[in-house]
Amino acid sequence: MSEPEALARIQEVKRRWESALLRKANVVAVGIGYRQRGGRLTDELCLVISVRRKVPPDELAPEDRIPAEIEGVPVDVQEVGPLRALT
């Protein structure tokens, strides 16, 4: 699959799942980007789930766990801390 095709697929999945993902505890944003491994960006496009802080899965309620992939699209959970709007 070409990068434009992969991006279109991820956009489609994001559109379908964004509101459900944002209802999960700790999730502050849902976006599209490149997977991070060891603090470095890779060239793998994925659905990026931004959380206030990373929590081990066993400390989360089952309904708040984020899957490693959604509809075949890889998911990367990235810690961003609390988000605040500037006024």
Backbone hydrogen bonds, N-H to C=O, Kabsch-Sander energy under -0.5 kcal/mol:
donor,donor_aa,acceptor,acceptor_aa,energy
6,A,2,S,-2.7
7,L,3,E,-2.8
8,A,4,P,-2.1
9,R,5,E,-2.2
10,I,6,A,-2.5
11,Q,7,L,-2.6
12,E,8,A,-1.9
13,V,9,R,-2.2
14,K,10,I,-2.9
15,R,11,Q,-2.3
16,R,12,E,-1.8
17,W,13,V,-2.1
18,E,14,K,-2.5
21,L,17,W,-2.5
22,L,18,E,-2.4
23,R,19,S,-0.8
23,R,20,A,-0.5
24,K,21,L,-1.5
27,V,24,K,-1.5
28,V,50,S,-3.0
29,A,50,S,-1.4
31,G,48,V,-2.9
33,G,46,C,-2.1
35,R,44,E,-2.6
37,R,40,R,-3.0
40,R,37,R,-1.6
42,T,35,R,-2.9
45,L,43,D,-0.7
46,C,33,G,-2.8
47,L,74,P,-2.6
48,V,31,G,-2.5
48,V,46,C,-0.6
49,I,47,L,-0.6
49,I,76,D,-2.7
50,S,29,A,-2.4
50,S,48,V,-0.6
51,V,78,Q,-2.3
52,R,26,N,-2.1
59,E,56,P,-2.4
60,L,57,P,-1.7
64,D,61,A,-2.2
65,R,61,A,-0.6
65,R,62,P,-1.1
70,I,73,V,-2.4
73,V,70,I,-2.3
75,V,68,A,-2.7
76,D,47,L,-2.6
78,Q,49,I,-2.7
78,Q,76,D,-0.6
80,V,51,V,-3.2
81,G,51,V,-1.0
81,G,52,R,-1.0
